[in-house]
């Protein structure tokens, strides 16, 4: 599948632009703050139903109350028209071939893309929340229905925390907490099991890719760090064993939960460890090593999608390609094969042997001097 063209109307700094794309490599040039990332965001929105940056209120061009994005995708001769409408103070509406989409998972099953941007380095540098969010995102890449599972977990967690904080003196507290504990355990065990399963998949894919990216000089290891997953021997537990472990831990932490008025254990407290040559890259890796590790994760996402849905996802590289050395750039382009890729950068390469198409963006406009390589 590839994106043939896109139309942006009153989206961020775009007034009304229509852009036709190359089926393989698309180079998007321009100075900073001209609209390159806005274009990538629009493509991502059409394929994911959500943004990777900012709130939806920021999508509207200044002093406008409605924005519109239209994309025409093609796969094996069949076209899909995806439209996104957003009005001020209203929820966004997404349609595929004029049919309104009610569940985001319906989009995720049909359209697939992977984005790599400088913000992804926060996976290494920031706290566990982003790494938990990443593994959830990775699972959804192959299992769109997981989004519903994690939303249920988050809702039950919020309800339990509110009960602990505001209702401990209620006559109904014991019955309410008993019901929520049962729900929390069941859904939490499912989240734990799936996170462990897909972390193992991610680890296997990323380990192989990272070796190729580093010419076998570095070993990458991804570990789902949770007290419910392993025994003391580090032997992985079954789904039922995880559940039993979880139940026992919940019993032991209940007094602490009541005292602190918050749920002190569960998948929302876990982390994802990223290790190179037995060293945690949060503390012992250069920025170049961190960037290469994240690239390995992103290429693993692509491989997971390709193995699951038998199609290459669209790859979005936002202001990151120029940060890679020539060997990694070449590896990335070869990995894409017949897939479509969008590359934003401020650098303007002049090589004539690079396939694809070049676009110049200035102040939300596609300039006329668009050149073919």
Protein Blocks (a to p, Z undefined) as FASTA:
>chain_A
ZZfbdcdehiajafbdcddddfkbccdeddehilmmmmmmmmmmmmnopafedjfklmpc
ghiabdcddddddeehiacdddddddehiacdddeehiacfbfklmmmmpccddddfklm
mmmmmcfklmmmmmmmmmmmmmmmlmmmmmmmmmmmmmmmmmmmmmmmpmklmmmmmmmm
mmmmmmmmmmmmmmmmmmmmmmmmmmmmmmmmnoopaccddddddfklpcfkopacdfkl
mmmmmmmmmmmmmmmmmmnopafbdjklgccdddeehiafklmccfklmmmmmmmmmmmm
mmmmmmmnopacddddehklmmpcfklmmmmmmmnmmaccddddfbdcfbfkbgcddddd
eehiacfklccZZ
